[in-house]
Amino acid sequence: MLPLEKGGWGDFDRTSRDTQLHENEMITTGETMIEERIEDNIVIATLNDGRTNAFTLETLTQIDDLVKRVNEDDALKGIVLTGNGRFFSSGFHLPMFLGFKDHAEAVDFFLKEEEILINFFTCKKPVVSAINGHCAAAGLIFSMAADYRIAKFHEKIKIGMSEIKIGLSLSIAQNEIVRFGLNSDKAYRDVMYFGEMMGVHKAKEMEIIDEVVNDDEALISRAKEIVGLWIDTPNRPFITMKGLLKQDTVERIHKGLADETWKDALHCFFREDVRATLQFVQASMNG
């Protein structure tokens, strides 16, 4: 998560339930809300916490429940994940990180997060990230876990991965999934090491996103079109093809998680310099 200027769209600081639902019926659940509606048998899931659409454990659990429902219900064709307001998502809810009591609690959170991220990455049906606003950190990680990324054009929308500037690296699953989405070591280097928050057209040039559209209506319409194009074929071969495409990445993730040394990196949440940076960022977001 990164600080924003107050007012307007803001700019990112450089330092820094089933198919019983009727069409267009809305569900709102949890403290950090995900609103769902079904259009053309596609679930439109909207991140909406009233501010920056930050990811909490409750958000992750709701996403996991959604993936399970879509996997199990043949009538559902796929998922479009989007956000409400000026943000797609600013990333993880920083007070959650600052509130870790000890290393064991941090490990417990990331064990759950990794499993949920893998499940989202391997959802059997098409998943499209419809980026309506600022997209950073976990927001971009989950977008990279989607099968296709579309962004709405607005001159102030910023997309990027700025973890290096706030003292954080990526977890095993996060790292592998971002690398998969960027499709080359060089692209990974440029996105991760520079930590730049960039406009949508530069993000497309760097192949972080696949398409840019002009407005919210086109954003959701095109995302639904992609889902339909990929799943509405005889025998739905997309499901097998997607599984095979992502199989090697998933195996590497499981191998990495089996090596307990990844947990050592989570001590970063208790370093004074990292905590001070996270507190500064959170204060900027609140300000």
DAVEN-V626896 format. One record per helix or strand of 3 or more residues. SS is the DSSP state (H for helix, E for strand). FROM is the first residue (numbers start at 1). TO is the last residue. If there is no record, write none. Layout:
# DAVEN-V626896
ss:from:to
SS:FROM:TO
SS:FROM:TO
This chain:
# DAVEN-V626896
ss:from:to
H:18:20
E:27:29
E:33:39
E:42:48
H:57:72
E:78:83
E:87:89
H:94:98
H:103:121
E:126:131
E:134:136
H:138:145
E:148:152
H:163:166
H:172:182
H:185:194
H:200:205
E:211:213
H:216:231
H:234:236
H:238:258
H:260:270
H:272:286
